[in-house]
């Protein structure tokens, strides 16, 4: 929280270059989720006991908010 507060106080969190940088980070998160979809889905299945097909769908959906 203190790091977030410092960034907010500095004011560069809303600059256009900062927005582009944040967007690139979020898109990279989505890409990595999709790249590791099968492994993450298997872990989710082991953890929750749900069907692997359901876990795959859930993990795919988890990438969307980052885009």
Secondary structure, 3 states (H helix, E strand, C coil): CHHHHHHHHHCHHHCHHHHHHHHHHHHHHHHHHHHCHHHHHHHHHHHHCCCHHHHHHHHHHHHHCCC
